[in-house]
Amino acid sequence: MRPTRLLRTVFERLRPSGNLNDRVVKSGLWMLSQKSVGRALQLVMLVILARLIGPEEIGLVGIALLALSAMRGLTNIGLNEALIQRKAENVDEYLDTTWVLETGRGLLICLALVGSAPFLASLFGSPRAEPLLRVIAVSPLLLGLRNPGVVYFQKNLEFHKQFFYRVSGDIFQLVVAVGYALVWPTAWAFALGFVAADAFRLAVSYLIHDYRPWPAFDREIAAELINFGKWITGSSILFFLYSEGDDAFVGWFISPAALALYQYGYRFSNAPATELSSIVSSVMFPAYSKVQDDTAALRDSFLKTIRLTALVAFPMAFGIAAVTPTFVRAFLGSEWIGMVTAMQILTVYGLLRSIGKSFGAVWKAIDRPDIIAKLSALRVSLLAVGIYPATAAWGIEGTALLVTGVFLFPMMPIDIYIVVRSVETTYTALLSEMLYPLVASAVMAAGVWYVHLSLSIHPMAKFAVLVAVGFVLYCAVALAFERQFDWGITDNFRTIVSALRV
């Protein structure tokens, strides 16, 4: 079979079609591909820029991105979530109003960032961050102007289109950022690549979807969307505070270089688990929404999702923690050694996030986004109390310990209590889905760490060996558990294969 014909056949097999289960499986594979390719491109860019630019320069960009993230959190009114949650398949009547609201939001953020750039640069003691802030301020305006029809990619589980939309921008960002850094190795490489990606996606959004927005505004529609999104707004603000408030504190309290170390440790430790949780949330939120009135179907889908999430998230977290010292030496260099311990601690945080994201998708689907906001408020309060003493005592390692510890207790037990009641399941049913991958991952990590201590070879070769050992060990232990205890993973994979035949 010729390559082009083979690719066409594979694409047709993976095009989301069939019943809801088949579409969820295929959409999940597209999202997995998108996140895997996108994250791989991002990590390649980060590694190259880390080598070419160094922590000081990257810390300056970190300040600008923190400011942008804060503005987005403050103004997120949950329009896409509101459209996806609606049972109606066609939401065209909402799109023009959505476009006007998103464009206005983008313009507001742009002006706020430009106006506050001198103050923010002074606050962090980094005057060179001021022009970077003004350039990155263009990004939210570009996103606001994008075609609102792209919401259908997620609402209708058409993630093959979402794949092209997102990954094309990631490729463009890598080319621009690395190309610039090779000639002028400064923070501008990161900033210009970031804005270029959003400009490219703006153009692609109109090429890939035929909806054409018009500047029309319906107050009733706006009120309806915002009424749902008010809890999303609160959640977004709180999400920034507990997910990036620690970054802002490190950058302000210690230095931009420490911020770069902490952010890189966070990104590399959380990358696989974060992308996994994003896949789960993106695919399962619309899927859960379609069965929101059928508790039995919702519960069954939720438990299967937790099983597959745990199967991948646990070995990722344990494996990253085991290979972190080798990874940093092999790919980032000696300037970045100070991030090793914080990165290892944050792998636990990434694991908890990947599991918790599945809970949030359920709560949004059953029209209870307020739960996310209320739990986020509690977490922010706990972090606010402890962040100064923890960071003052142990630096970025103390910050990482606090962020992870608060999620581990009391947040995760509370999350589990509420989600068990939401889908009417039991603690045993939920926790048993995580037991086997926990044990298998612990065995794998122990084996990898033993090999790490025993080998004395070049860091890059050592990293490759450790990854291979970890993969083989985890697969072997997981297979043994499946045969001995009938874990259920085989049935899950059969469902995936069956869906791909449709």
C-alpha positions as CSV (number, residue, x, y, z in Angstrom):
1,M,0.0,0.0,0.0
2,R,1.4,3.4,-1.0
3,P,2.2,5.8,1.9
4,T,-0.4,8.4,0.9
5,R,-3.1,5.7,0.7
6,L,-2.0,4.3,4.1
7,L,-2.2,7.7,5.7
8,R,-5.6,8.3,4.2
9,T,-6.9,4.9,5.6
10,V,-5.5,5.6,9.0
11,F,-7.1,9.1,9.0
12,E,-10.5,7.7,8.0
13,R,-10.3,5.1,10.8
14,L,-9.4,7.8,13.4
15,R,-12.0,10.3,12.2
16,P,-14.5,10.6,15.1
17,S,-17.6,8.7,14.1
18,G,-19.9,6.0,15.4
19,N,-21.6,6.0,18.8
20,L,-20.6,8.2,21.7
21,N,-18.2,5.6,23.1
22,D,-16.4,5.2,19.7
23,R,-16.2,9.0,19.2
24,V,-14.8,9.4,22.8
25,V,-12.1,6.8,22.1
26,K,-11.1,8.3,18.8
27,S,-11.2,11.8,20.1
28,G,-9.0,10.7,23.0
29,L,-6.5,9.3,20.6
30,W,-6.4,12.6,18.7
31,M,-6.1,14.6,21.9
32,L,-3.3,12.2,23.0
33,S,-1.5,12.8,19.7
34,Q,-2.0,16.6,19.9
35,K,-0.8,16.8,23.4
36,S,2.1,14.4,22.8
37,V,3.3,16.2,19.7
38,G,2.6,19.7,21.1
39,R,4.3,19.0,24.4
40,A,7.3,17.3,22.6
41,L,7.7,20.5,20.5
42,Q,7.4,22.7,23.5
43,L,10.0,20.6,25.5
44,V,12.4,20.6,22.6
45,M,12.1,24.4,22.4
46,L,12.6,24.8,26.2
47,V,15.7,22.6,26.2
48,I,17.2,24.4,23.3
49,L,16.4,27.9,24.7
50,A,17.7,26.7,28.1
51,R,21.1,25.9,26.5
52,L,21.2,29.1,24.4
53,I,19.8,31.7,26.7
54,G,20.1,30.5,30.4
55,P,18.0,31.0,33.5
56,E,18.4,34.8,33.8
57,E,17.0,35.6,30.4
58,I,14.2,33.0,30.6
59,G,13.2,34.4,34.0
60,L,12.4,37.7,32.4
61,V,10.0,36.0,30.0
62,G,8.6,34.2,33.0
63,I,7.6,37.5,34.5
64,A,5.7,38.5,31.4
65,L,3.9,35.2,31.0
66,L,2.9,35.3,34.7
67,A,1.3,38.8,34.2
68,L,-0.5,37.5,31.1
69,S,-1.8,34.4,32.9
70,A,-3.1,36.6,35.8
71,M,-5.0,38.8,33.4
72,R,-6.5,35.9,31.6
73,G,-7.6,34.4,34.9
74,L,-9.2,37.6,36.1
75,T,-11.2,37.9,32.9
76,N,-12.1,34.3,32.0
77,I,-15.9,34.2,31.8
78,G,-16.1,30.5,30.7
79,L,-17.7,31.1,27.3
80,N,-16.4,27.9,25.6
81,E,-17.4,25.8,28.6
82,A,-20.9,27.3,28.5
83,L,-21.2,26.4,24.8
84,I,-19.9,22.9,25.3
85,Q,-22.1,22.2,28.3
86,R,-25.3,23.0,26.3
87,K,-27.2,19.9,25.1
88,A,-28.0,21.5,21.7
89,E,-25.7,20.4,18.9
90,N,-25.9,23.7,17.0
91,V,-24.8,26.8,18.9
92,D,-24.4,29.2,16.0
93,E,-26.8,31.7,17.5
94,Y,-24.4,32.2,20.3
95,L,-21.2,32.6,18.3
96,D,-21.3,36.3,17.2
97,T,-22.0,37.4,20.8
98,T,-19.2,35.1,22.0
99,W,-16.8,36.6,19.4
100,V,-17.6,40.2,20.5
101,L,-17.1,39.2,24.2
102,E,-13.8,37.4,23.5
103,T,-12.5,40.3,21.3
104,G,-13.4,42.8,24.0
105,R,-11.7,40.7,26.6
106,G,-8.5,40.4,24.5
107,L,-8.4,44.1,24.0
108,L,-8.9,44.8,27.7
109,I,-6.1,42.4,28.6
110,C,-3.8,44.0,26.0
111,L,-4.3,47.5,27.2
112,A,-4.0,46.5,30.9
113,L,-0.7,44.8,30.2
114,V,0.7,47.7,28.2
115,G,-0.3,50.2,30.8
116,S,0.9,48.2,33.8
117,A,4.2,47.1,32.2
118,P,6.4,49.7,34.0
119,F,4.9,48.9,37.4
120,L,5.2,45.1,37.0
121,A,8.8,45.4,35.8
122,S,9.6,47.5,38.8
123,L,7.7,45.2,41.2
124,F,10.0,42.3,40.2
125,G,13.1,44.5,40.1
126,S,13.6,43.7,36.4
127,P,13.4,46.8,34.1
128,R,14.3,44.7,31.1
129,A,10.9,42.8,31.4
130,E,8.9,46.0,30.5
131,P,9.3,45.8,26.7
132,L,8.7,42.0,26.8
133,L,5.4,42.6,28.6
134,R,4.3,45.1,25.9
135,V,5.0,42.6,23.1
136,I,3.4,39.6,24.8
137,A,0.3,41.9,25.4
138,V,-0.6,41.4,21.7
139,S,-1.3,37.7,22.3
140,P,-4.7,37.9,24.1
141,L,-6.0,40.3,21.4
142,L,-5.0,37.7,18.7
143,L,-6.8,35.0,20.6
144,G,-9.9,37.1,21.0
145,L,-10.2,37.6,17.3
146,R,-10.0,33.9,16.4
147,N,-12.9,32.2,14.7
148,P,-15.4,31.3,17.5
149,G,-16.5,28.3,15.4
150,V,-13.4,26.3,16.7
151,V,-15.5,25.6,19.8
152,Y,-17.2,22.9,17.7
153,F,-14.0,20.9,17.6
154,Q,-14.4,20.1,21.2
155,K,-18.2,20.3,21.5
156,N,-18.7,17.7,18.7
157,L,-15.6,15.7,19.6
158,E,-13.9,16.6,16.3
159,F,-10.5,16.5,17.8
160,H,-8.8,15.7,14.5
161,K,-9.4,19.4,13.5
162,Q,-8.3,20.5,17.0
163,F,-5.0,18.6,16.4
164,F,-4.2,20.6,13.3
165,Y,-5.2,23.9,14.8
166,R,-3.1,23.5,17.9
167,V,0.0,21.7,16.6
168,S,0.5,24.0,13.6
169,G,0.9,26.9,16.1
170,D,3.4,24.9,18.2
171,I,5.5,24.1,15.1
172,F,5.5,27.8,14.1
173,Q,6.5,28.8,17.7
174,L,9.4,26.4,17.7
175,V,10.7,27.6,14.3
176,V,10.5,31.3,15.2
177,A,11.9,31.0,18.8
178,V,14.8,28.7,18.0
179,G,15.6,30.5,14.8
180,Y,15.8,33.9,16.6
181,A,17.8,32.4,19.5
182,L,20.4,31.0,17.2
183,V,21.2,34.5,15.9
184,W,20.3,36.6,19.0
185,P,20.3,34.5,22.2
186,T,18.1,36.7,24.4
187,A,14.7,36.6,26.1
188,W,13.2,38.1,22.9
189,A,13.4,34.7,21.2
190,F,10.9,33.2,23.6
191,A,8.6,36.2,23.6
192,L,8.4,36.6,19.8
193,G,7.9,32.8,19.3
194,F,5.0,33.0,21.8
195,V,3.2,35.8,19.9
196,A,4.0,34.3,16.5
197,A,2.2,31.1,17.5
198,D,-1.0,32.9,18.4
199,A,-0.9,34.9,15.1
200,F,-0.5,31.7,13.1
201,R,-3.4,30.0,14.9
202,L,-5.6,33.1,14.3
203,A,-5.1,32.6,10.6
204,V,-5.6,28.8,10.8
205,S,-8.9,29.2,12.7
206,Y,-10.5,30.8,9.7
207,L,-9.0,28.3,7.3
208,I,-10.1,25.3,9.1
209,H,-13.7,26.3,10.0
210,D,-16.3,27.9,7.7
211,Y,-18.1,30.0,10.3
212,R,-17.6,33.7,9.8
213,P,-18.4,35.9,12.8
214,W,-20.0,39.3,12.6
215,P,-19.8,42.0,15.3
216,A,-23.4,41.5,16.7
217,F,-24.3,41.4,20.4
218,D,-27.3,39.9,22.1
219,R,-27.7,40.9,25.7
220,E,-29.9,37.9,26.6
221,I,-27.4,35.4,25.1
222,A,-24.5,37.2,26.8
223,A,-26.3,37.0,30.2
224,E,-27.1,33.3,29.7
225,L,-23.5,32.5,28.9
226,I,-22.0,34.6,31.7
227,N,-24.5,33.1,34.2
228,F,-22.9,29.7,33.6
229,G,-19.4,31.1,33.4
230,K,-19.5,33.1,36.6
231,W,-18.1,30.1,38.5
232,I,-15.6,29.5,35.7
233,T,-14.4,33.1,36.3
234,G,-13.9,32.5,40.0
235,S,-12.2,29.1,39.3
236,S,-9.9,30.7,36.8
237,I,-8.8,33.4,39.2
238,L,-8.3,30.9,41.9
239,F,-6.5,28.5,39.5
240,F,-4.0,31.2,38.7
241,L,-3.4,31.9,42.4
242,Y,-2.8,28.2,43.3
243,S,-1.1,27.2,40.1
244,E,1.1,30.2,39.3
245,G,0.9,32.3,42.5
246,D,3.8,30.3,43.8
247,D,5.7,31.2,40.6
248,A,5.0,34.9,41.1
249,F,6.1,34.7,44.8
250,V,9.4,33.0,43.9
251,G,10.1,35.6,41.2
252,W,9.4,38.5,43.5
253,F,10.8,37.0,46.8
254,I,14.0,35.4,45.4
255,S,14.9,36.4,41.8
256,P,14.0,36.0,38.1
257,A,16.7,33.3,37.8
258,A,15.0,31.3,40.7
259,L,11.7,31.8,38.9
260,A,13.2,30.2,35.8
261,L,14.5,27.2,37.8
262,Y,11.2,26.7,39.5
263,Q,9.1,27.1,36.3
264,Y,11.3,24.7,34.4
265,G,11.2,22.2,37.3
266,Y,7.4,22.5,37.2
267,R,7.0,22.2,33.5
268,F,9.2,19.2,33.0
269,S,7.9,17.4,36.1
270,N,4.2,18.1,35.3
271,A,4.4,18.0,31.5
272,P,3.2,14.4,30.9
273,A,0.7,14.4,33.7
274,T,-0.6,17.8,32.9
275,E,-1.1,16.9,29.2
276,L,-2.8,13.7,30.3
277,S,-5.2,15.6,32.5
278,S,-5.8,18.1,29.8
279,I,-6.7,15.3,27.4
280,V,-9.1,13.7,30.0
281,S,-10.7,17.1,30.7
282,S,-11.1,18.1,27.1
283,V,-12.5,14.8,25.9
284,M,-14.5,13.7,28.9
285,F,-16.2,17.0,29.7
286,P,-18.3,17.0,26.5
287,A,-18.7,13.2,26.8
288,Y,-19.9,13.5,30.4
289,S,-22.2,16.4,29.4
290,K,-24.0,14.1,27.0
291,V,-24.9,11.6,29.8
292,Q,-25.2,14.1,32.6
293,D,-28.8,12.9,33.4
294,D,-27.8,9.2,33.4
295,T,-25.9,8.6,36.7
296,A,-25.1,4.9,36.0
297,A,-23.5,5.8,32.6
298,L,-21.7,8.8,34.1
299,R,-20.3,6.6,37.0
300,D,-19.2,3.9,34.6
301,S,-17.5,6.3,32.3
302,F,-15.8,8.1,35.2
303,L,-14.3,4.9,36.7
304,K,-13.0,3.7,33.4
305,T,-11.4,7.2,32.9
306,I,-9.8,7.0,36.3
307,R,-8.4,3.5,35.5
308,L,-6.8,4.6,32.2
309,T,-5.6,7.9,33.7
310,A,-3.9,6.1,36.6
311,L,-2.4,3.5,34.3
312,V,-0.4,6.3,32.6
313,A,-0.1,9.0,35.2
314,F,1.5,6.9,38.0
315,P,4.4,5.6,36.0
316,M,5.0,9.0,34.4
317,A,5.3,10.7,37.8
318,F,7.4,8.0,39.5
319,G,9.6,7.6,36.4
320,I,10.3,11.4,36.1
321,A,11.2,11.6,39.7
322,A,13.7,8.8,39.2
323,V,15.4,10.1,36.1
324,T,15.4,13.9,37.0
325,P,19.1,14.2,38.0
326,T,20.2,12.5,34.8
327,F,17.8,14.4,32.6
328,V,19.0,17.8,33.9
329,R,22.6,17.0,33.5
330,A,22.1,15.5,30.0
331,F,19.8,18.1,28.4
332,L,19.9,21.4,30.4
333,G,23.4,21.7,31.8
334,S,25.1,22.7,35.0
335,E,23.3,26.0,35.3
336,W,20.0,24.2,36.0
337,I,21.2,21.7,38.6
338,G,19.4,23.8,41.3
339,M,16.0,22.7,40.0
340,V,16.5,18.9,40.6
341,T,15.0,18.5,44.1
342,A,12.1,20.9,43.4
343,M,11.4,19.0,40.2
344,Q,11.3,15.7,42.0
345,I,8.9,17.0,44.6
346,L,6.6,18.5,41.9
347,T,6.2,15.2,40.2
348,V,3.9,14.2,43.0
349,Y,1.9,17.4,42.4
350,G,1.6,16.5,38.7
351,L,0.3,13.1,39.6
352,L,-2.4,14.5,41.9
353,R,-3.4,17.1,39.3
354,S,-3.8,14.4,36.6
355,I,-6.2,12.5,38.8
356,G,-8.0,15.6,40.1
357,K,-8.7,16.9,36.6
358,S,-11.0,14.0,36.0
359,F,-13.1,15.2,39.0
360,G,-13.4,18.7,37.6
361,A,-14.8,17.4,34.3
362,V,-17.6,15.6,36.1
363,W,-18.5,18.7,38.2
364,K,-18.7,20.9,35.1
365,A,-20.7,18.3,33.2
366,I,-23.4,18.1,35.9
367,D,-23.6,21.9,36.1
368,R,-21.7,22.2,39.3
369,P,-18.7,24.4,38.4
370,D,-19.2,26.1,41.7
371,I,-17.6,23.1,43.4
372,I,-14.3,23.7,41.6
373,A,-14.4,27.4,42.6
374,K,-15.1,26.7,46.3
375,L,-12.4,24.0,46.5
376,S,-9.9,26.3,44.7
377,A,-10.6,29.0,47.3
378,L,-9.8,26.7,50.1
379,R,-6.5,25.7,48.5
380,V,-5.5,29.3,47.8
381,S,-6.1,30.2,51.4
382,L,-3.9,27.3,52.6
383,L,-1.1,28.3,50.2
384,A,-1.3,31.9,51.2
385,V,-0.7,31.1,54.8
386,G,2.3,28.8,54.2
387,I,4.1,30.1,51.2
388,Y,6.3,32.8,52.9
389,P,7.6,30.6,55.7
390,A,8.2,27.6,53.4
391,T,10.0,29.6,50.8
392,A,12.0,31.6,53.3
393,A,13.2,28.4,55.0
394,W,14.0,26.1,52.1
395,G,13.9,28.2,48.9
396,I,12.2,26.8,45.8
397,E,12.2,23.3,47.4
398,G,10.1,24.7,50.2
399,T,7.6,26.2,47.7
400,A,7.4,22.9,46.0
401,L,6.8,21.0,49.3
402,L,4.0,23.4,50.2
403,V,2.2,23.2,46.9
404,T,2.4,19.4,46.8
405,G,1.6,19.0,50.5
406,V,-1.6,21.1,50.4
407,F,-2.9,19.1,47.4
408,L,-2.0,15.8,49.1
409,F,-3.8,16.8,52.3
410,P,-6.4,18.1,52.8
411,M,-7.5,18.8,49.2
412,M,-7.3,15.3,47.6
413,P,-9.4,13.6,50.4
414,I,-12.0,16.4,50.1
415,D,-12.0,16.0,46.3
416,I,-12.5,12.3,46.6
417,Y,-15.3,12.7,49.1
418,I,-17.3,15.0,46.8
419,V,-16.8,13.1,43.6
420,V,-17.8,9.8,45.2
421,R,-21.1,11.5,46.1
422,S,-21.4,13.2,42.7
423,V,-21.4,9.9,40.7
424,E,-22.8,7.7,43.5
425,T,-19.9,5.3,43.7
426,T,-17.9,4.0,46.6
427,Y,-14.4,4.8,48.0
428,T,-13.3,1.2,47.4
429,A,-14.4,1.3,43.7
430,L,-12.5,4.6,43.1
431,L,-9.3,3.9,45.1
432,S,-9.0,0.3,43.7
433,E,-8.6,1.8,40.2
434,M,-5.4,3.4,41.4
435,L,-4.0,0.6,43.6
436,Y,-2.4,-1.5,40.8
437,P,-0.6,1.3,38.9
438,L,0.6,2.7,42.3
439,V,2.3,-0.6,43.2
440,A,3.6,-1.2,39.7
441,S,5.0,2.3,39.5
442,A,6.8,2.0,42.8
443,V,8.5,-1.2,41.7
444,M,9.5,0.4,38.4
445,A,10.9,3.5,40.2
446,A,12.9,1.4,42.6
447,G,14.5,-0.5,39.7
448,V,15.3,2.6,37.7
449,W,16.9,4.3,40.8
450,Y,19.0,1.2,41.3
451,V,20.3,1.3,37.7
452,H,20.9,5.1,38.1
453,L,23.2,4.5,41.1
454,S,25.0,1.6,39.3
455,L,25.7,3.2,35.9
456,S,28.6,5.5,35.2
457,I,28.2,6.5,31.6
458,H,27.5,9.7,29.6
459,P,24.3,11.4,30.9
460,M,22.5,11.2,27.6
461,A,23.2,7.4,27.2
462,K,22.3,6.9,30.8
463,F,19.0,8.7,30.4
464,A,18.1,6.5,27.4
465,V,18.9,3.3,29.4
466,L,16.9,4.5,32.4
467,V,13.8,5.2,30.3
468,A,14.1,1.8,28.6
469,V,14.5,0.0,31.9
470,G,11.5,1.9,33.4
471,F,9.2,1.1,30.4
472,V,10.0,-2.6,30.5
473,L,9.7,-2.9,34.2
474,Y,6.3,-1.2,34.4
475,C,4.9,-3.1,31.5
476,A,6.0,-6.4,33.0
477,V,4.6,-5.7,36.5
478,A,1.3,-4.3,35.0
479,L,0.9,-7.4,32.8
480,A,1.5,-9.6,35.8
481,F,-1.2,-7.8,37.8
482,E,-3.6,-8.0,34.8
483,R,-3.2,-11.8,34.6
484,Q,-3.2,-12.4,38.3
485,F,-6.0,-10.1,39.5
486,D,-8.0,-9.3,36.4
487,W,-7.3,-5.6,36.6
488,G,-9.5,-4.7,33.6
489,I,-7.0,-2.9,31.5
490,T,-7.3,-5.5,28.7
491,D,-11.0,-4.8,28.4
492,N,-10.3,-1.1,28.1
493,F,-7.8,-1.7,25.3
494,R,-10.3,-4.0,23.5
495,T,-12.8,-1.2,23.6
496,I,-10.3,1.2,22.1
497,V,-9.4,-1.3,19.3
498,S,-13.1,-2.0,18.6
499,A,-13.8,1.7,18.3
500,L,-11.0,2.1,15.8
501,R,-12.7,-0.5,13.5
502,V,-15.8,1.6,13.1
